[in-house]
Amino acid sequence: MVEPTVISTFAGAGGSSLGYQLAGFRELLAIEWDNNAVKTFRLNFPDVSVYHGDIAKLTGTECMKLAGIEKGQLDILDGSPPCFPKGTLITTKQYIIPIDLITPDMKILTHRNQFRRVKKVNKREYLGNLIKIKMKYGREDISCTPDHQFFARQRFSKTRDCKNRKNGSKYKAYSNPQWIKAQDLNIGDVLLEPHILEVLPLEILKIIKKQRINKVGQSGKEISETQLIESDCCIDWRTNAMAWLLGFYLAEGHLRGNNPMLKIEKPCRREVIFSVNEKEAIPIANKLQDLNLNSCIQNHGQGGCRVTVTSIDFWALCSVIGKYADGKYIPAAFHTMSIEWQKEFIDGYFTGDGCYIKKGKNSFKRKATTASLSIVQGMTKMIAKVFGVVASVDVLYFAGKSVIMGKNVTVKDTYSISFTLKTLDRIRPGFVDKSGQWIPIKAISVITSDKSIDVYNLEIDEDQSYIANNFAVHNCQGFSLAGKRKFNDPRNSLFKEYARLLNELQPKVFVMENVTGMVKGYMKQVYLIIIKTLRECGYKAKGEILNAKYFNVPQSRERVIIIGVREDLGIEPSHPKPQNRPTIMRKALDGLKTDTSEAFLMTPRFIKPLLRKMKDYESASKYSNGIRYFNHSRNSINRSSRTISRTPVIYHHKEERLLTREELKIIASFPLSFQFVGNVRAHYNYIGNSVPPNLMKAIADHIKTNILR
């Protein structure tokens, strides 16, 4: 039998390539731009041709020439392109997504507070100056071409008649709303953040349950079979009491578990968990009881508790908000509920993540923190509509290294939201009316560049406007909003480059891997766009979440695997079935002898006292006096390893150290003979970016047997 062939894009250190090699594939070409990754790849695959450079500069013709093939001959095109573009955010009916991922027929919000259909997406190259508009109250900056129009009110001075003054007194006033070009805006002018007024349904996840049924088999005998059945959520989410609880979940809750699958024969636990302090636990449990939701309370860390709800209906309802903190958002349907309902929702959120600050005799300030930009945008809209005030947004910490309570920690972008209820003598430059909130311009600058960038424009039914970075802008016939906040960020276009090569090479099958964040929060919409783009290349495409621990990998590592089959082959894409039991570390590490000196040397000093207290699979945050070391955790010899990320934060199950090079290789299913360039920290980086070879072997074996047969 002729060896099937593969080309690897974004090849990295070679995890996918090793998997294909183990499955009997012949790799014709590997494409990678990172210098150290290329060095590692060449050490382990000296016979494979490597294109070391920018994939955007590699044409399909050049690729086929390097691989020695014609169009349509390749068996598999493999790749793991980053799919998290950073662009101007557009408010759609479901999510807030980047403008460069908007497609025709999507419903997006307009300046008239309604959702209208996108007729056409225009894109073109632009070389010239851009206008950067910086807003007050911590709102997102906007970059656009000079002639792009905003729905704005211009500020001017007006004289008030005053008997005690000869020339009267002057005060600031605003013009009627009108469309104004960016180049004609001035500091102090106000831009519109519209309310959401159109009544929208709430799309709640279907509840899936396993059910055993008896039926007659082909032999005529009665057999028992497991099937999945669907049902709707039966909780009434429209009550004010449920509004408060949903707001509290937005602040302090997270989900555990997923809907069951036929392939995995094990109990499916679906829970809603509230992480609270000891004083909050019983009041929360009582509120849940009042809503006929049973819960249990468990101690968790110093002074902390977990209140766990096992209701599948409540789990499905909370799923519409999101699973974890930085992936949550406020569904558009919540913005169209009654003012009383929204007030309860806000109160629940600020009770969980916020505090009261006394501002004076007749006023007080409420403040909360979050790692979700979507929550920030949604909550400021709701506060404006309910209380008639403009909330302020501040960045507490930028993503990266920071010092909190005297400790060096790695943090995500963290924001604070605050608002003060009106007082008689308090005047602010921002204000709210029936259309929305009007935010003042703080500064205007010109961005000059000698490089061309892509700019985007949307043609919309009826209103001919859309909401970009929360502000109302007009559909222009010329240039429009720049689609990328970071113009030189290479991640913005890598998926498109992968799709371009796929279209030009036309392999029989493609395999695309990415993190599970692709199908969570607003990225669900991005995922659907990605699937649509791949299908437009002439493929039947299907995605599924696979966990490496069910494929002979002693590591819990969930990834979205998209498999596509060229339409002319007439075969439906499918995925390999998981093993019934996960692979545990005890079996994988049995008999391993390893040098631990380097791992001990590289273990951070601050974590060593915590490691003496941490038990199997525990997080360091449990013993860190309020410092959030959630990512730092011990492994367990009796379970699959935690996910190895690019940062060294996973520690040995028994000793007070990081994992060694050999342990990392085995946990990631690399053979000990595989060579990595660099130290233990570099190993974490390679493995954190790699597809485990045994997972890719299972995928490749499945494709070889069931699709390329």
N, C-alpha and C positions, 0 to 999 in steps of 0.2 A: 504494500500500500504506500502511495506517495505521501510524504510528510506534509501535513497542512501547514500553511504559512501565516505569519503574523507580523504586523508593524506596530511598534509601541510608540505612541506620542506621549510626551510628559513622562518619560521612562524612569526618571529619578535614579535611585541606586540599583534598581533592577528587581524589585519584589515581584512585579507582574511577569517580567521576562523569565524569572526562575520558575514560576508556576506554569507558564506555557511550555518551558523546556521539559519539566517533569511530566507534562501531559503528552509529550511527543511532537510538539510543534517546532518548526524551524523559523527562527526570527530573522527577517530579512533586513530590518532597519530599526534603529532606536533613535528617537528625537528628544533631545534634552538641552536646556540652556545653562543650567547651573554647573559651574566648573568642578566643584568637589564631587557632585553626584556623578558627573561624567567620568572622573578619575576612578571612582568606586565601580562604576558599571564596566569600564574597560578592564579593570583588574579581574573581574569575574566572568566576563563574556568577551574574551579577546578576539573571537572569530566573528562577532557581530559588527556590522557597519554602523557607525554612530554619526548622526548629524548634530554637531555641537553649535547651536545657534538659535536665533529667534524663529519660531515656527511661522510667524507672520511673513517672513521673507522666503519661505520654502513653498514653491508652487507644486501643484499636483504632478505636473510633467517631470520636474526635477526629482520629486519623491519616487516616482515610478522608475526613473532612470537609475537612481541610487540603489533601488531594490531589485532591479532587473526584471520588472513585470510590466504587463499591459493593463489597461483599464479593465476592471471587472475580474481580474485573475486572483487577486488577494483573497485569502480566506477570512482573516479577522483584522480589523483596525481597532486597536486598543488605546484607551487614554483615560486620564483622570484630570480633565481641565477644571480649574477653579471656576465656580459658577455663582459668585457673589459680587456682581457688578455694583459699583458705587456711583449712582447717578442722581440727578434731580428727582426727588420723590413726588409721585403723582398719586392723588387720592382716588382709588377705584371703589367699586361697590363692595368688594370683598376685603381688599388689603391696600396698603400703601406700598407701591413698588417703583423701581427706577424707570425713568421715561424711556430709556433705550430698550426696555422690555415690554412696552405697551404694544398691543396688536389690535387690528381692526375688530370691531364688534364688542370690545370691552365696554363696560359702563363706568364712566368716571364723573366725579363731582364738578359742577360748573359754578359760576359766580351767582347764579340764580337759585342756589341751594338745592338743585335737583341733579339726578344722575342721568347722563345722556350718553348715547352710543358713539364710539370712535369710528368715524368713516374712513379715515386714512392717516397713516403715519408717514410724515415726510422727514427725510434725513439728507444732509448734504455736508460737504466739507466747507469749513469757514476759516479764512486767514485774515486776521485783523484784531482790533481791540475788542475787549469785552468789558462790560460794566459789572462791577461787584457791589452789591447793595448789602450793607450791614444793618440789621434791624435791632431795635431795642427789646427789652424783656427776654433776652437770651434766645430769640428765634433764630432759625437756621439762615445763614447767609444765602444769597441768590447770585449766581453768575449768569449773564445773558448777553445777547448781542444788543447794541445800542438802540435799535429801533423796535425792540420787543415791548409790547404794551402791557401795562398793569392797570387793574381796576383800583383807582387811587382817589384821594381827596387832598388837594393842595392846601397848605397852611398859609395864612396871611394875617396881617395885623388889622384890627378894626378899632375904631374909636367909639367909646361909650360916652353918652352925654352925662356930664357931671356938674352940678350946680356949684360945687366948691372949688372946681378947677377951671381955669380960663380956657385951656385947650382940651378939656375932657381927659379921659383915661383910655389907654390902649390895652387891648387884650387879643389873644390868639383865637382865630376862627378858621373854619375849613370850608372849602368849596363843596359843591354837590359832587357825588361820585361820577367819575368820567375815566375814559381810557387814555392813559398818558404813557408816552414812550419812555423807556429807561433813561435815555440821555437827557430828558426834560424834567426828570424828578429832582427834588431838592431835599436837603436834610430837614426833617420836621414834617414832611408830607407823610400821610398814613396810607397803608396798604390793607386790603381786606382779607381776613381769614373767615370764610363763610361758615355759618351754621349748617348742619345737616338737617333738613326739614322733611324730606321725602320719607314716608313711612315704608320701612323695609322689614321683610321677614327674617327671623333668626334661623339659620341653617345649622341644625344640631346633628351631630354624628349619629348614625344608625347604631343601635345596640346589637351586637352579634353574639349569639349563644350557640353552644354545641348541643345537639340533640340526637339521641339514639332512636332509630326507627327500624321496624321490621319490614322486610320486603322479600319478594320471591326472586331468587337468583336464576341464572341461566339453566341450572340443573333441575329447576323446579322445586328446590328446597327453600325453606324460609331462612333468611340470613339477617343478621343485625348489622346496621351501617350507621356511621356517624355523619351527620350533616350540620351545616351552619345555617341558622335561621336569623332573620333580621326583624327588629321591632323598633318602634319609635320611643323616644324619651317621654315618660309620663309625668314629669315634674312641671308644675306651672311656675315658670320663671318670672312671670309678670307681676307678682306680689311685691310689696315694698319690703317685706321681711327677707325675701329671696334676693332682692336688689342689694341690700346691705351685705348679705353673705357672699354674693358674687364679687362685690367690691373688696371685701376682706380677702377673698381668694386671690384676686388680682395682686394684692399686696403680699400675702403670707402663705399662699398655697402652692402646691405642685402636685403632679399626677404620677402615679406609679402603674405600670402595666400597659398593655395594648389589647386590642380585640384579638380573640383567639384565632388560630389557624389550624386547619385539619392536619397539617404535616407534623406538628409537634404535639405529642400525646403527654400533656402535663397540665396541672391546674392553671387556670388563667386568672391571676389576681389583678383586679382593677380597683384602685383606691385613690381617694383624694386626701392629701395630707396637709395639715396646717402646722407650720412651725411657729410656736408661740412661747412666751415665758410662762412661768408657773401661775402667775396671777390671772393671765388671760385664759388659761386652759378650761377651767370649769365654766365661766360665762359663755365661751364659744360652744362647749358641749351642750349647754342648756339651750342656746339659740338653735343648734342643730336638732335637738330633741323637740323643740316647738314646731319644727318643720317636718317632723316624723323621719328624721335622719339619725340613725343610731351611730354612735362613735365610741372609740376607746382612747384613753389617755396614757401615754408612755413617757417616762423621763428620757430626756435626750440632751446630754451635755450638762454643763454647770448652769443650773437655773433655767434650763430650757425644757420644753415638752413638745411632743407631737400628738396632735389630735387627728385620728385616722377615721375616715368615713368609707365604708365598703359598699355603699349604694352604687350600682352600675349606672342608674339613671343620672345621679348627681355627677358621676365621673364623665358621662357623655356631655352633660351640660357645661361643665367646667372646661371640657376640651375645646369649646369654641373660643375660649379666651387664650389658651396656650398651655403648654406643659411645664415650662421652666421660666425663671424670672426674665431673662433677656430675650425670650421669644414670645412674650405675651403682648396682646394688644386689646383695644376696646372695640368690639364689633360695632359696625355702623348702625345696626338695629337698636343698640342701647341709646344712641343719641336721639332717637325719635320717640322714646318713652315719655311719660308724663314728667313734669318738673319735679313732683314729689318722689317719683321712682328714681330719677337721676340724682336727686339730693341724697337719698339713702345710699345709693351706689357710691357716691363721692365720700360720704361719711364712713362707709365700710372700708374704703381704700385708705383714707387718711388715719383711721383708727389703727390699721395694721402697720402702715409704713410711715406714719406721720407723727406730728406733735403740735401742741398749741403754744403760741408765743404771745404773751400779753403786749399789746401795742399802745394802750391808753385806756382811758376810762370807758370809752364806748366802742372800742374795737379790739380785735385780736387777729393774729396771723396763724394760718395753718400751713405746715410745711411737710413735704414727704420726699423720699429719695427712691430712685429706680435706675436699673441698668438698661431699660428698654426705651429707645427713642420713640417707638410707636405708642407706648403708654403716655409719654410726655405730650405728644401731639394730640392724642385723643382726650386726655384729661384736661388740657388747657381749653379745648373746644367746649367740653361739658361744663367746666367752671364758668366760662363766659356766658353760656346759655342759661344756666341755673341761677347764678348770683349776679350777673351783669357786671363782672369785674374782669380785668385782664390779669391773668396769672403770670408770674415771672419764672423763667427757667435759667438755671445756672449749671455749669459743668463743675462738679465737685472734684472728679478725678478723670484724667484722660487715660485711655488704655495704655498699659505698660507698667513700668516699675513705679511704685509710690511708697511714701512713708505714712503709715496710719498707726496712731498711738505708739509712736516710737519704733515701729517694726517696718522692715522692708518687705513689701508684698507686691504681687502682680495683680493688677485690677483691670476690669473692663471699663469702658466709658460709663461714668456714673453721673446722673443728673439729679438736681433738686427742683421740685415744683412748689411754689409758694403763692398764696394770695391773701389779701387782707380785705375783710368785708368793709363796705362803704361807711364813711363817717361824713357828717355834715360839712366839715371844713376841709375835706381832702380832695385835691384835684390832681389827676394824672394826665399825661399827654396821650395815653392810649384810652380808648373808650369802646363801648359795646352798644349796638343798636339791633334792630330786628333782622338785619342782614348778616351780622356777625361781629367780630371784633376787629377794630382798626388799630394797626400796630405802626408806630412812628419809625421813620428811617433814621438811623443813628449816624451813618457815614456812607459816602459814595466814593468809589475809587475806580480807576481804569487799569485793567490788566492788559499788558502788552506781551505779545508772543510772536516769535518768528516761525512757529510751527502751526500747521493747520490742525483743526480738531473737528470732530463730528458734532453738528448741531441738529436739534430735533424740533419738530412742530407737529401738532395734532389737529386734524380737522374733525370737528364735533358736530353732531346733529343739533339743529335749532340754535343753541346758545352761543356756539363758536367761542367757548372759553373752557379753561380747565384749571385745576388747583395744583400748583407746583411749589414744593417745599412749604405747603400750607397756604399759599397766597394765590389770589385769582389773577390769571394772566389771559391774554387774548390770543386767539389763533391768528398768527401773522402770515402773510403771503410770502414774505421774504425769509429772513433768518429767524431763528428762534432759540429757545433755551439750550444752553450747552448741556449735553447729556451726561457729562462726567464732572464730578466735583474735583477729583484728582486727575488732571488731564494726562499725566504720565504714568498712571497706575496700570501696569500690564495686565492685571487680572480682569480688566473691563472687557477685553476682546478675545480672551483665549478660548472660550467656548465657541465663539463664532469662527475662529481659525480652525478648530477641530471639525466643526460642521462643514467648513469650506473644503478641507481635505477629504472628508467623507464623501461629499458630493462629487469631487473630482476623481477620486480613486474607485468609487463604487465597489467596495469589497462585498463579499457574500454576507458577512456578519460584522457587526461592531459591538464592542463592549465598552461601556463608560461607567466609571466608578466615581462616587462622591460621598461626602458626609451626609448623615441623616438630617442635618439642619436644612437641607435642600427641600424637604417636604414638610417643614414646620413653619408656623406663623405665616407672615406675608410671602415667605419663600415658596409656599405651596403654589402660588400663582406663577412664580418664576419657573417652578418645576414643570407645570403644564405647558408653559411657553417653550421650554427646552424640548419636551416630548413632541410638540407640534412642529418645531423646527427640524428635528431629526426625521419625522415622518415625511416632511416636505422634500427631504433628500431622496425619497423613494424607498423607505423602510417601514416595516411593521415594528413598532418599538414598545417595549414593556419594561417597567421598573419594579423592583422589589427590594425590600430591606432584608439583607442577609447578615447574620451574626457569625463571625469567624469561629467562635467557640464550638459551633456545631459542625465544623468542617476540618477536624483534626488540627486545630490551632488552640493552644492553651491560653487564649486571651479573649476576653469579651470585647469584641470590636464590631460594632454595627456600621454597615455602609449601604448606601443605595447603589444597587447594580442595575444599570439599564442595558438590556440586550436588544439589539435590532437585527432583523433578517430582511435582506433585499426582497422586495415584493415579488419579483419574477420567479423566485424559488418556491413560492406557494406554501411556505412553512411558517407556523405561528411561533413567535419567540417564547422561550420557557426558561426556567431557572432550575438549578439542581436542588434536590430535596435535602433538608438538614438531617443530621444524625439525630437519634432520639435523645442522646445524652451529651452534655458538653464535655469537652476535653479539659481535665484538671491539671494543675501544676505538679502535683505529687508524681503522677505518671511521667510527665515530660522531663522533670528535673532529676528523676531517679538515677543515682550513680554519678552525677555530674561533679567533677572536680574543677574548681575555678580559683583564680587569683583574685582575692577580694581587696587587696591593698589600694588600688586605684579608686574603687568604689567608696571605700571608707574615707579616703582623702578628699573626694569631691562632694561628700555629703555635707549640706549646709550646717553650720554650727547651731543655728536657731532651732532646727528640727530635732536635734539629738535628745534634748530633755523630754520632748513630746513622744519620741519613739519608745522611750522606756515605759511609757504608760499605755501606748496604743496597742490594741489587740488586733486580731485578724480582721482585715477589711474595714478597719475603722479610719475615719478622717481625723487629721490633726486638729481640725476646728473644735473638736469635742474637748480638747485639753488646752486650748490656746487663749483662754480668758477674753473671748469676744473677738479675737483676730480671726479673719476669715481665711483659713487654710484648707478650704474644702477640697482642693485638688491634690493636696499632699496626703497620701494614704498608704497604709500597709497592704501588702498582698496576703493571700491565704493559700497555704499549701493544698487545701482541700477544695479549692474552687478554681475557676479560670482566672487568670490574671486580670486586673483592671486594665482599661485601655491605655496603651503606651502612647503618650503624646510627644510633641516635639520638645517639651520642657521636662527636665528630670524631676518628677514629683512622685514617682512610685517607688516604694521602699521594700526591702526584703521582708519576708513573712516572719522572720525570727530575729535576725541581727539588726543592729542600728546603722544601716547603710543603704545606699542606692543599690540597684541591681548591677551586676557585672556585665561585661561585654558578652560573655558566653550565655548568661541567663537571658539577656535581651534577645539574642539570636534565637534561642530555643522557644521563648515565649512568642516570638513573631513567626515561628516555623521556618527560620533560615537554618541551613546546616552550619555546623561549627566551622567548616572549611570556608564559608563565605567571608570575604575580606571587606571591611569597611575602612575608609580613610578617616583618621582622627581619633579622638579620645571617647570616653563614655558619653559625654554630652553630645558629641557628633552622632553616636549610635542612636541616641534618643531621637535626634532630628531626622535621621534617615528612616528609622522604623516608624516614627510618628507620621511620616509622609507616605509610607509604602503600603501597598496591598499585601497582606500576608501571603506568601507563596502557596501554601496549602489551600487557601481559599480560592486563589486564582486557578490552581490545578483542578479543583473540583468544578469550577465554572468551565474551564477549557475542556475537561473530560466530557462534561455534559453536552457542550456544543459539538464536540467531535463525534459523539455517539448519536445524538438525537437531531442535530440540525445539518451537519456536514456529511452525514452518512451516505 
